[in-house]
Amino acid sequence: MKKVLLLLVVILSVNDLLAKVFFPFKEVNKEWSIGIIGGYVGYGRGISNGAVGVSLAIKGFYADVMGWPSSHENDMGVDKWSDKMTTVVHIGYQIPIVKNLRFIPVIGYAKIAYGTTDGSDYI
């Protein structure tokens, strides 16, 4: 599936590259966009957790904030359970290769707080 998706992206990108002007900063980076995003933090480290959030691009500048709250579905009647919370923030600047293909180098912060929640003393 990954190979088919990659091949499709390459074919569409090459087709787009043949007919366009390269690096259209003035045309592309004057626009605003907002989106809903999701991701996976800590993959392969044994403490992975999902995150969802929003992204915002304003005149070429990009920022996103994602998170996932701690779990409280077992608050009453359960003594202890493992718990995680995720926080992710990125900022960057988009570099348009062509109008429909952009590269956004980002720097960011990601944190997974994990531990054990004791629900036995909840009132």
VEXTI-212109 format. One record per residue: residue number from 1; residue in one letter; x, y, z of N, C-alpha, C, CB in turn. Coordinates in Angstrom, 3 decimals. Glycine has a CB too. Example, Ala and Ser with C-alpha at 12.3 -4.5 7.8 and 13.67 -1.06 7.14 Angstrom:
<pts>
n | res | neast | nnorth | nup | caeast | canorth | caup | ceast | cnorth | cup | cbeast | cbnorth | cbup
1 | A | 13.190 | -5.690 | 7.800 | 12.300 | -4.500 | 7.800 | 13.200 | -3.300 | 7.800 | 11.308 | -4.473 | 9.046;
2 | S | 12.850 | -2.250 | 7.080 | 13.670 | -1.060 | 7.140 | 12.900 | 0.030 | 7.870 | 14.084 | -0.598 | 5.725;
</pts>
This chain:
<pts>
n | res | neast | nnorth | nup | caeast | canorth | caup | ceast | cnorth | cup | cbeast | cbnorth | cbup
1 | M | 0.822 | -1.192 | 0.000 | 0.000 | 0.000 | 0.000 | 0.870 | 1.262 | 0.000 | -0.937 | -0.005 | 1.209;
2 | K | 1.963 | 1.230 | 0.784 | 2.849 | 2.391 | 0.834 | 3.484 | 2.668 | -0.523 | 3.937 | 2.182 | 1.883;
3 | K | 3.865 | 1.600 | -1.235 | 4.491 | 1.770 | -2.544 | 3.514 | 2.368 | -3.548 | 5.017 | 0.431 | -3.059;
4 | V | 2.263 | 1.942 | -3.509 | 1.251 | 2.464 | -4.422 | 0.998 | 3.943 | -4.127 | -0.064 | 1.653 | -4.306;
5 | L | 0.890 | 4.288 | -2.854 | 0.665 | 5.682 | -2.470 | 1.853 | 6.558 | -2.863 | 0.410 | 5.786 | -0.958;
6 | L | 3.070 | 6.077 | -2.624 | 4.261 | 6.823 | -3.007 | 4.339 | 7.009 | -4.522 | 5.512 | 6.114 | -2.500;
7 | L | 4.040 | 5.970 | -5.271 | 4.042 | 6.057 | -6.738 | 3.008 | 7.073 | -7.224 | 3.758 | 4.673 | -7.361;
8 | L | 1.835 | 7.078 | -6.633 | 0.796 | 8.029 | -6.994 | 1.234 | 9.470 | -6.720 | -0.486 | 7.716 | -6.233;
9 | V | 1.844 | 9.699 | -5.568 | 2.340 | 11.039 | -5.224 | 3.426 | 11.479 | -6.193 | 2.878 | 11.065 | -3.784;
10 | V | 4.334 | 10.587 | -6.549 | 5.410 | 10.920 | -7.492 | 4.837 | 11.250 | -8.869 | 6.417 | 9.754 | -7.602;
11 | I | 3.908 | 10.451 | -9.350 | 3.315 | 10.698 | -10.667 | 2.594 | 12.043 | -10.691 | 2.340 | 9.566 | -11.041;
12 | L | 1.799 | 12.318 | -9.673 | 1.081 | 13.589 | -9.625 | 2.038 | 14.767 | -9.463 | 0.068 | 13.580 | -8.483;
13 | S | 3.099 | 14.591 | -8.708 | 4.073 | 15.667 | -8.515 | 4.837 | 15.969 | -9.791 | 5.046 | 15.304 | -7.407;
14 | V | 5.281 | 14.939 | -10.498 | 6.017 | 15.138 | -11.752 | 5.114 | 15.827 | -12.765 | 6.537 | 13.785 | -12.317;
15 | N | 3.871 | 15.407 | -12.845 | 2.922 | 16.038 | -13.761 | 2.752 | 17.518 | -13.414 | 1.557 | 15.313 | -13.713;
16 | D | 2.681 | 17.829 | -12.153 | 2.529 | 19.206 | -11.702 | 3.804 | 20.010 | -11.954 | 2.167 | 19.240 | -10.215;
17 | L | 4.964 | 19.386 | -11.770 | 6.244 | 20.084 | -11.954 | 6.490 | 20.488 | -13.409 | 7.387 | 19.202 | -11.473;
18 | L | 5.994 | 19.692 | -14.334 | 6.245 | 19.966 | -15.745 | 5.546 | 21.228 | -16.244 | 5.807 | 18.791 | -16.573;
19 | A | 4.462 | 21.623 | -15.600 | 3.667 | 22.737 | -16.121 | 3.712 | 23.986 | -15.249 | 2.244 | 22.304 | -16.281;
20 | K | 4.561 | 24.043 | -14.246 | 4.484 | 25.141 | -13.283 | 5.791 | 25.910 | -13.150 | 4.080 | 24.609 | -11.939;
21 | V | 5.662 | 27.061 | -12.497 | 6.806 | 27.895 | -12.149 | 7.336 | 27.412 | -10.800 | 6.415 | 29.422 | -12.100;
22 | F | 8.651 | 27.329 | -10.658 | 9.242 | 26.872 | -9.413 | 9.302 | 27.995 | -8.383 | 10.633 | 26.317 | -9.665;
23 | F | 9.162 | 27.629 | -7.105 | 9.259 | 28.504 | -5.933 | 8.366 | 29.754 | -6.021 | 10.696 | 28.931 | -5.746;
24 | P | 7.052 | 29.563 | -6.131 | 6.132 | 30.705 | -6.210 | 5.794 | 31.283 | -4.825 | 4.842 | 30.283 | -6.919;
25 | F | 6.796 | 31.838 | -4.134 | 6.598 | 32.346 | -2.780 | 5.492 | 33.397 | -2.708 | 7.892 | 32.930 | -2.256;
26 | K | 5.513 | 34.365 | -3.606 | 4.544 | 35.466 | -3.554 | 3.120 | 34.984 | -3.800 | 4.906 | 36.535 | -4.576;
27 | E | 2.966 | 34.009 | -4.652 | 1.633 | 33.507 | -4.974 | 1.069 | 32.612 | -3.867 | 1.673 | 32.740 | -6.285;
28 | V | 1.887 | 31.747 | -3.301 | 1.421 | 30.747 | -2.343 | 1.426 | 31.274 | -0.913 | 2.281 | 29.503 | -2.431;
29 | N | 2.479 | 31.969 | -0.510 | 2.624 | 32.350 | 0.886 | 1.828 | 33.588 | 1.284 | 4.055 | 32.580 | 1.182;
30 | K | 0.919 | 34.024 | 0.447 | 0.029 | 35.113 | 0.834 | -1.295 | 34.562 | 1.374 | -0.227 | 36.048 | -0.365;
31 | E | -1.477 | 33.253 | 1.302 | -2.731 | 32.620 | 1.701 | -2.697 | 32.153 | 3.152 | -3.036 | 31.445 | 0.788;
32 | W | -3.876 | 31.929 | 3.705 | -4.051 | 31.399 | 5.054 | -4.738 | 30.044 | 4.963 | -4.872 | 32.378 | 5.943;
33 | S | -4.435 | 29.153 | 5.877 | -5.153 | 27.877 | 5.918 | -5.184 | 27.358 | 7.356 | -4.488 | 26.832 | 4.970;
34 | I | -6.206 | 26.587 | 7.651 | -6.344 | 25.963 | 8.963 | -6.747 | 24.513 | 8.720 | -7.400 | 26.719 | 9.869;
35 | G | -6.275 | 23.612 | 9.567 | -6.578 | 22.210 | 9.360 | -6.627 | 21.427 | 10.655 | -5.570 | 21.602 | 8.444;
36 | I | -7.153 | 20.229 | 10.561 | -7.188 | 19.284 | 11.680 | -6.162 | 18.209 | 11.381 | -8.629 | 18.666 | 11.891;
37 | I | -5.302 | 17.918 | 12.358 | -4.224 | 16.956 | 12.136 | -4.189 | 15.923 | 13.252 | -2.871 | 17.674 | 12.036;
38 | G | -3.503 | 14.840 | 12.979 | -3.318 | 13.791 | 13.967 | -1.931 | 13.209 | 13.824 | -4.386 | 12.695 | 13.821;
39 | G | -1.459 | 12.588 | 14.865 | -0.130 | 12.009 | 14.817 | 0.072 | 10.986 | 15.914 | 0.915 | 13.089 | 14.920;
40 | Y | 1.252 | 10.434 | 15.937 | 1.619 | 9.409 | 16.896 | 2.951 | 9.813 | 17.504 | 1.697 | 7.994 | 16.230;
41 | V | 3.031 | 9.920 | 18.804 | 4.222 | 10.410 | 19.495 | 4.893 | 9.256 | 20.232 | 3.861 | 11.554 | 20.481;
42 | G | 6.220 | 9.221 | 20.185 | 6.972 | 8.204 | 20.916 | 6.966 | 6.837 | 20.275 | 6.441 | 8.087 | 22.279;
43 | Y | 6.719 | 6.761 | 18.980 | 6.648 | 5.478 | 18.286 | 7.968 | 4.721 | 18.426 | 6.305 | 5.686 | 16.798;
44 | G | 7.897 | 3.458 | 18.804 | 9.075 | 2.609 | 18.911 | 9.818 | 2.744 | 20.230 | 10.003 | 2.912 | 17.799;
45 | R | 9.294 | 3.494 | 21.178 | 9.972 | 3.681 | 22.466 | 9.225 | 3.028 | 23.621 | 10.146 | 5.156 | 22.750;
46 | G | 8.131 | 2.357 | 23.346 | 7.393 | 1.673 | 24.393 | 6.447 | 2.574 | 25.174 | 8.347 | 1.039 | 25.331;
47 | I | 6.428 | 3.852 | 24.875 | 5.525 | 4.780 | 25.573 | 4.711 | 5.584 | 24.573 | 6.320 | 5.730 | 26.493;
48 | S | 4.438 | 5.036 | 23.403 | 3.779 | 5.779 | 22.339 | 2.334 | 6.122 | 22.709 | 3.812 | 4.978 | 21.041;
49 | N | 1.866 | 7.224 | 22.117 | 0.508 | 7.686 | 22.365 | 0.069 | 8.534 | 21.179 | 0.416 | 8.492 | 23.700;
50 | G | -1.207 | 8.540 | 20.873 | -1.735 | 9.343 | 19.788 | -1.942 | 10.788 | 20.202 | -3.031 | 8.758 | 19.294;
51 | A | -2.134 | 11.652 | 19.203 | -2.416 | 13.061 | 19.464 | -3.218 | 13.625 | 18.302 | -1.103 | 13.870 | 19.674;
52 | V | -4.135 | 14.533 | 18.595 | -4.898 | 15.245 | 17.575 | -4.841 | 16.732 | 17.885 | -6.375 | 14.742 | 17.514;
53 | G | -5.035 | 17.557 | 16.855 | -4.977 | 18.988 | 17.095 | -5.290 | 19.788 | 15.853 | -3.628 | 19.371 | 17.614;
54 | V | -4.826 | 21.027 | 15.841 | -5.074 | 21.938 | 14.737 | -3.758 | 22.478 | 14.202 | -5.989 | 23.086 | 15.174;
55 | S | -3.765 | 22.813 | 12.904 | -2.610 | 23.447 | 12.281 | -3.077 | 24.751 | 11.648 | -1.940 | 22.507 | 11.219;
56 | L | -2.156 | 25.694 | 11.556 | -2.466 | 27.004 | 11.015 | -1.277 | 27.480 | 10.192 | -2.806 | 28.015 | 12.146;
57 | A | -1.541 | 27.904 | 8.962 | -0.504 | 28.476 | 8.101 | -0.956 | 29.880 | 7.714 | -0.245 | 27.582 | 6.823;
58 | I | -0.135 | 30.867 | 8.060 | -0.451 | 32.260 | 7.766 | 0.738 | 32.882 | 7.054 | -0.802 | 33.050 | 9.065;
59 | K | 0.531 | 33.241 | 5.782 | 1.556 | 33.893 | 4.971 | 2.892 | 33.162 | 5.009 | 1.746 | 35.313 | 5.433;
60 | G | 2.837 | 31.846 | 4.933 | 4.042 | 31.035 | 4.885 | 4.492 | 30.492 | 6.223 | 5.130 | 31.819 | 4.301;
61 | F | 4.088 | 31.113 | 7.311 | 4.464 | 30.615 | 8.627 | 3.485 | 29.529 | 9.052 | 4.496 | 31.764 | 9.667;
62 | Y | 4.030 | 28.452 | 9.639 | 3.236 | 27.286 | 9.995 | 3.349 | 27.032 | 11.490 | 3.688 | 26.045 | 9.195;
63 | A | 2.239 | 26.655 | 12.107 | 2.246 | 26.254 | 13.521 | 1.190 | 25.179 | 13.723 | 1.983 | 27.478 | 14.465;
64 | D | 1.470 | 24.245 | 14.609 | 0.452 | 23.273 | 14.991 | 0.565 | 22.968 | 16.479 | 0.587 | 21.978 | 14.157;
65 | V | -0.563 | 22.586 | 17.029 | -0.658 | 22.195 | 18.438 | -1.475 | 20.917 | 18.474 | -1.311 | 23.334 | 19.334;
66 | M | -0.933 | 19.895 | 19.122 | -1.641 | 18.625 | 19.250 | -1.560 | 18.149 | 20.697 | -1.052 | 17.557 | 18.285;
67 | G | -2.473 | 17.279 | 21.060 | -2.443 | 16.713 | 22.395 | -3.440 | 15.588 | 22.532 | -2.716 | 17.779 | 23.428;
68 | W | -3.329 | 14.898 | 23.654 | -4.289 | 13.867 | 24.025 | -4.346 | 13.858 | 25.541 | -3.893 | 12.451 | 23.446;
69 | P | -5.547 | 14.053 | 26.117 | -5.646 | 14.153 | 27.574 | -5.439 | 12.814 | 28.264 | -6.991 | 14.717 | 27.963;
70 | S | -5.211 | 12.887 | 29.559 | -5.086 | 11.654 | 30.331 | -6.437 | 10.951 | 30.382 | -4.564 | 11.945 | 31.765;
71 | S | -6.406 | 9.674 | 30.651 | -7.602 | 8.841 | 30.625 | -8.249 | 8.789 | 32.002 | -7.262 | 7.427 | 30.143;
72 | H | -9.553 | 9.012 | 32.046 | -10.261 | 8.945 | 33.330 | -11.527 | 8.107 | 33.230 | -10.610 | 10.348 | 33.818;
73 | E | -11.539 | 7.141 | 32.330 | -12.751 | 6.338 | 32.196 | -12.947 | 5.376 | 33.372 | -12.707 | 5.556 | 30.897;
74 | N | -11.901 | 5.126 | 34.148 | -11.998 | 4.169 | 35.254 | -11.884 | 4.852 | 36.613 | -10.918 | 3.105 | 35.123;
75 | D | -12.291 | 6.108 | 36.719 | -12.078 | 6.860 | 37.957 | -12.665 | 6.179 | 39.191 | -12.671 | 8.232 | 37.820;
76 | M | -13.886 | 5.757 | 39.124 | -14.552 | 5.205 | 40.311 | -14.473 | 3.681 | 40.323 | -16.024 | 5.655 | 40.362;
77 | G | -14.191 | 3.142 | 41.463 | -14.227 | 1.696 | 41.647 | -12.992 | 0.953 | 41.186 | -15.382 | 1.154 | 40.945;
78 | V | -11.964 | 1.636 | 40.754 | -10.737 | 0.983 | 40.334 | -9.603 | 1.589 | 41.136 | -10.496 | 1.136 | 38.799;
79 | D | -8.738 | 0.755 | 41.686 | -7.663 | 1.270 | 42.526 | -6.632 | 2.066 | 41.732 | -6.982 | 0.131 | 43.244;
80 | K | -5.923 | 1.415 | 40.803 | -4.853 | 2.080 | 40.057 | -4.881 | 1.648 | 38.599 | -3.477 | 1.769 | 40.681;
81 | W | -4.426 | 2.554 | 37.726 | -4.300 | 2.220 | 36.312 | -3.196 | 3.057 | 35.686 | -5.637 | 2.442 | 35.571;
82 | S | -2.618 | 2.538 | 34.601 | -1.587 | 3.274 | 33.868 | -2.249 | 4.413 | 33.103 | -0.804 | 2.334 | 32.898;
83 | D | -1.560 | 5.541 | 33.030 | -2.133 | 6.728 | 32.422 | -1.078 | 7.460 | 31.608 | -2.725 | 7.651 | 33.491;
84 | K | -1.491 | 8.096 | 30.497 | -0.579 | 8.868 | 29.643 | -1.259 | 10.163 | 29.212 | -0.145 | 8.039 | 28.397;
85 | M | -0.465 | 11.186 | 28.946 | -0.951 | 12.443 | 28.392 | 0.084 | 12.934 | 27.384 | -1.206 | 13.511 | 29.520;
86 | T | -0.369 | 13.457 | 26.232 | 0.538 | 13.865 | 25.160 | 0.380 | 15.348 | 24.862 | 0.283 | 13.039 | 23.890;
87 | T | 1.525 | 16.024 | 24.620 | 1.539 | 17.424 | 24.203 | 2.566 | 17.569 | 23.077 | 1.875 | 18.380 | 25.411;
88 | V | 2.178 | 18.241 | 21.971 | 3.061 | 18.433 | 20.821 | 2.849 | 19.842 | 20.256 | 2.797 | 17.347 | 19.724;
89 | V | 3.946 | 20.545 | 19.951 | 3.887 | 21.880 | 19.341 | 4.982 | 21.959 | 18.284 | 4.054 | 23.021 | 20.422;
90 | H | 4.653 | 22.475 | 17.092 | 5.629 | 22.682 | 16.016 | 5.475 | 24.082 | 15.442 | 5.458 | 21.619 | 14.900;
91 | I | 6.581 | 24.655 | 14.956 | 6.537 | 25.887 | 14.170 | 7.486 | 25.722 | 12.984 | 6.924 | 27.141 | 15.042;
92 | G | 7.204 | 26.437 | 11.899 | 8.060 | 26.335 | 10.723 | 7.659 | 27.345 | 9.666 | 8.007 | 24.930 | 10.146;
93 | Y | 8.282 | 27.234 | 8.500 | 7.991 | 28.108 | 7.372 | 7.888 | 27.253 | 6.116 | 9.083 | 29.212 | 7.213;
94 | Q | 6.830 | 27.447 | 5.350 | 6.641 | 26.603 | 4.168 | 7.398 | 27.149 | 2.961 | 5.154 | 26.481 | 3.838;
95 | I | 8.040 | 26.230 | 2.270 | 8.784 | 26.541 | 1.054 | 8.041 | 25.887 | -0.101 | 10.282 | 26.044 | 1.137;
96 | P | 7.359 | 26.674 | -0.926 | 6.608 | 26.085 | -2.034 | 7.542 | 25.712 | -3.190 | 5.521 | 27.062 | -2.521;
97 | I | 7.568 | 24.440 | -3.549 | 8.341 | 23.981 | -4.701 | 7.583 | 24.399 | -5.968 | 8.571 | 22.415 | -4.655;
98 | V | 6.309 | 24.050 | -6.033 | 5.352 | 24.551 | -7.018 | 4.090 | 24.873 | -6.219 | 5.073 | 23.492 | -8.199;
99 | K | 3.069 | 25.375 | -6.871 | 1.886 | 25.827 | -6.136 | 1.255 | 24.731 | -5.280 | 0.861 | 26.357 | -7.103;
100 | N | 1.221 | 23.509 | -5.756 | 0.554 | 22.422 | -5.035 | 1.500 | 21.485 | -4.302 | -0.266 | 21.628 | -5.985;
101 | L | 2.781 | 21.783 | -4.257 | 3.755 | 20.947 | -3.567 | 4.622 | 21.840 | -2.692 | 4.624 | 20.137 | -4.577;
102 | R | 4.548 | 21.616 | -1.371 | 5.259 | 22.485 | -0.433 | 6.085 | 21.649 | 0.534 | 4.270 | 23.379 | 0.341;
103 | F | 7.182 | 22.213 | 0.950 | 8.083 | 21.601 | 1.923 | 8.078 | 22.507 | 3.151 | 9.550 | 21.412 | 1.338;
104 | I | 7.828 | 21.939 | 4.338 | 7.769 | 22.753 | 5.553 | 8.730 | 22.180 | 6.594 | 6.315 | 22.809 | 6.117;
105 | P | 9.938 | 22.732 | 6.692 | 10.819 | 22.310 | 7.789 | 10.272 | 22.873 | 9.102 | 12.297 | 22.790 | 7.549;
106 | V | 10.202 | 22.043 | 10.127 | 9.644 | 22.468 | 11.408 | 10.599 | 22.152 | 12.553 | 8.291 | 21.796 | 11.649;
107 | I | 10.471 | 22.915 | 13.613 | 11.102 | 22.577 | 14.884 | 9.968 | 22.458 | 15.892 | 12.184 | 23.660 | 15.329;
108 | G | 10.171 | 21.671 | 16.913 | 9.053 | 21.488 | 17.824 | 9.415 | 20.842 | 19.139 | 8.019 | 20.684 | 17.171;
109 | Y | 8.363 | 20.591 | 19.879 | 8.445 | 20.028 | 21.221 | 7.394 | 18.925 | 21.324 | 8.232 | 21.131 | 22.325;
110 | A | 7.768 | 17.795 | 21.876 | 6.825 | 16.701 | 22.094 | 7.074 | 16.102 | 23.468 | 6.955 | 15.617 | 20.988;
111 | K | 5.993 | 15.802 | 24.168 | 6.120 | 15.245 | 25.517 | 5.031 | 14.217 | 25.747 | 6.047 | 16.357 | 26.589;
112 | I | 5.417 | 13.106 | 26.340 | 4.462 | 12.116 | 26.810 | 4.671 | 11.997 | 28.312 | 4.640 | 10.724 | 26.077;
113 | A | 3.665 | 12.388 | 29.067 | 3.709 | 12.223 | 30.521 | 2.997 | 10.913 | 30.838 | 3.040 | 13.449 | 31.278;
114 | Y | 3.661 | 10.036 | 31.543 | 3.051 | 8.755 | 31.857 | 3.302 | 8.420 | 33.321 | 3.600 | 7.641 | 30.938;
115 | G | 2.402 | 7.617 | 33.857 | 2.523 | 7.221 | 35.250 | 1.341 | 6.368 | 35.642 | 2.630 | 8.445 | 36.163;
116 | T | 1.130 | 6.266 | 36.940 | 0.031 | 5.476 | 37.484 | -0.911 | 6.400 | 38.232 | 0.553 | 4.348 | 38.414;
117 | T | -2.193 | 6.327 | 37.906 | -3.209 | 7.120 | 38.577 | -3.842 | 6.258 | 39.656 | -4.278 | 7.646 | 37.573;
118 | D | -3.931 | 6.797 | 40.864 | -4.556 | 6.098 | 41.989 | -5.959 | 6.645 | 42.160 | -3.725 | 6.262 | 43.307;
119 | G | -6.945 | 5.849 | 41.806 | -8.349 | 6.265 | 41.909 | -9.022 | 5.788 | 43.169 | -9.118 | 5.768 | 40.733;
120 | S | -8.301 | 5.119 | 44.044 | -8.934 | 4.569 | 45.244 | -9.341 | 5.636 | 46.254 | -8.004 | 3.591 | 45.903;
121 | D | -8.695 | 6.804 | 46.201 | -9.022 | 7.843 | 47.190 | -9.877 | 8.959 | 46.606 | -7.749 | 8.433 | 47.761;
122 | Y | -10.499 | 8.737 | 45.423 | -11.382 | 9.753 | 44.844 | -12.682 | 9.815 | 45.626 | -11.665 | 9.457 | 43.355;
123 | I | -13.189 | 10.978 | 45.836 | -14.438 | 11.149 | 46.591 | -15.571 | 11.418 | 45.626 | -14.320 | 12.302 | 47.625;
</pts>
